[in-house]
Amino acid sequence: MTFYNVPSKHYFRLHHPRPRFKNDIENVLIYIASEITAIGKKPIKDFIGDLDFAIKKYPGNLSKKQKTIDNWRTEIDALFSFIVQEGDCLKPSNRAIELATNQDLVKFFKLFCYHFQYPGGFLKPHINLEFLKNGINFRPCSYILEMLSEVEKKEGVRAGISKSEATHCIFNDLRVTRDGRPSKQTWNLIIKNRQKDLEYDWTGDVVRYAGDILDYMVQANLLVKRPNNKYYINQVESIAIRRFLNPTNDLFDYYEEISDVSTLTLDEVKELDAEWVKYFNTERDEGFFDTDILALVADTSTQYQELKSIIDLDRVIAEGGLSSTGSIGSIGESLILNHEKKRIVQEGRPDLEHLIKLIPSMYAIGYDINSREIDETHRNIEVKTTSSSTPLAFMRFHLTPNEWSAAESNKDRYFVYRLMVTKGSLKLFTIQDPVGQYKNGNLSAIPRNGMDIIFDPNKCGKEETLLI
């Protein structure tokens, strides 16, 4: 058996922090983002104390030692930039607040992949210094997408890459990470190795870092992983992928301002960490990397178009005054509107279908859809949508002060439709009269600019089949 190895003069291993919760990363990130956002701005010691308490409350952590809790906190802070320091205080970052509010994990991972590059402030200063002195300057997600896109465009075939190929032909090779070897040349190397039946070192510790990035790209819906353990471009995400291929002026270029890397000190490197956190939390336009739920659910372009035609999304957007056909909220509301119209028809009242309307967002009356019961009374629906590449425990959502007030006024005529969108799956759970359920002790409500709701499906609400 012959192995491929990067020539020693070109070998440099890239790495980054690896969360101890990687196998449950999506549940953890929504939970931690929500907790950090709820903590708000506090003195450093108080903020850390509150965050440690929140980490311990996460299922399975109650008996964990303080060292493990500390590791969770530092890994979250380093890799995902959820925390910003302001003077003597810490506060939630833009990315943490966005994730807590919108619960759009697919968009979060797109933004993460878009900003992630080596070197970066996620590394400890002495490691970052080593990266800088070796001339590393590499955006892995853009490089991988460029390579696979170029091959598919020129050769007209689906192009996939394994974790081991990414590790040994891309991530650990200075010809790529320092010298910017054209992606076409890298692909030619991969094909040449396949033709020679060369093997790679598949050891978990060896391939884990490139594997992490590929997995994050799957969670961003940019790549799909097939049973052959290769990763392929997700063709229904062409708009998002084009943004990665043309990043314009979005590079983190602060390290390039260093005139002489050889004299750089650890303190000077550490000073750049704050700039990295700022860059990682760059404010983006509302539609930047919106999650197209239909693209997440659909496996093919054909299926995507079929779903889009079924719910007549463009008409719904126009009638409801919604912002974007790619917005998680817009499409979630569109799906529920379509569901409600089908429900009332199935219940024997097709004459009421025309009365079911999406409320234009400008009115801000505390719910998204005005529907009907078969006795013609109103059913007012607030839609809460979460998107993720894998199924989540989605028993949390947030109601704004306006939504909570509307729920209190409308009582049993107020419904929350909790929509969970994962790859190839749509799951719907409905809760009637959330304020009443709270007063009866069937769900928890924690004040935070409105209410953070945590519910137990065994105590309130019910799962329903989404009608499409």
C-alpha positions, 0 to 999 in steps of 0.5 A: 500500500503506497501513501501520499505525503506532502513533501516535507519542505511544503508541509505545515499543518493547519489547525483550530479550536475543536469544540468538545460539543462538536457532535451536538454543535447545533443544539449547543450553539442555539442554546449558548447564543440565547443564554449569552444574549439573555445575559447582556452586557455585564462586568467581566467577572459577572458575565463569566459567572452567569455564562458558566452557570448557563453552560452547567445547565446544559443537559449532561453538564451538571456534574462536569468539573470547572475545567470542562466548563472553562473549556466550553466557554473559551472554545465558544469565545475563540471559534465563534466570537459570541462575546465582545469585550467593551471596556471592563464589560463583556457583552453578546456579539452580533452573531450571538444575537442574530442566532438567538433571535432568528434561530437560523443555523444555516445562515449562521454557518454560512457567515462562519464559513465566509469569515473563517480564514487562517491565520485568525484570532481564534488561535492562541497568540503564540500559534498565530505568530507561528502561522504568520511567520510561515506566511499562511494566508488561506480561506478554506471554504472559498478555495474548496468551493472554487475548486469543485465549481471550476471542475463541474463547470469545465468537465460537466461532472459532479466533483467530490472530495474526501476529508483525507484528500482535503487534509493532505492535498489542501490544508497541510500543503504550503503550496496552497495555504501560503503560495495560493496554488490554483485550485485546478492544479490541486484538483489535478493532484487529487485525480493523479493520486486516485489514478495511482491508487495512492492511499492517505493517512485517515487517522482521526487526529490527522484529518479532523481539522479539514474534516471540521471545515467540510462538516461546517460547510455541510451545516451551511448547506454549501456542501452535501455529504454522500454515502461514499464519504465525499463532499459535493457542492450543493447545486441549489445554493448557487447564489450563496456560493457565488458570494464565496467565489467573489468576496470583494473587500471582505478579507481580514487584512489586518495581519497584512499591515505588519511590516516585519513579521520576524520582529512581531511579538506575542503582545502585538499579535494579541492586540489583533484579536479584538480586530478579528472579533470585530471582523467576524461580527461584521454587520451585514445587510438583512438579506446577506446569506438568507437561508432559502428553506426550500433549498434546504429541504430540496435535494435537487433543482427540480424538487426546489422548483416544484416546492416553490410553485406549490406555495407560490412564494413570489405572490405571498411575498408581494402580498405580505410585504415581506423582505426576501424570498430567501428569508427564513421568516418569509418562507416559514410564514409562506409555508404556514399560510399554505398549510392553513389554507389546505387545513380549512379546505380539508376540514370542510370550509373551502369558502373560508380559504380566501379569508386566511391572510398574511399580515403585512409586516409593517402593521406589527400587530403581534402575529403573522397570519390571520386564519380561521376556524371552521366556526369562522372565529379567528385563529391568529398565528405567530410563526417561529422557524428554525433552520438546521442541517440536522434535527434539533431539540427545538423546544425554545423560541422567543416572543417579542413584547408585542407578540407576548402582549398579543398572545395575552389579549387573544388567549386561546385564539393565539397560536405559535406554530413552531416550524423546524426545517432540516435537510429534507424534512419539515416538522411542525409543532403548534402551541395554543394560548402560550400565556395561558400555558405559562400561567398553568405551569405548562411552559417556562417564560423568562423575561428578555425584551419579551419572553424566552419560551421553553416548552415540554411537548409532553405538557403542551402543544401538539405535533402536526403534519405540515400540509404542502 
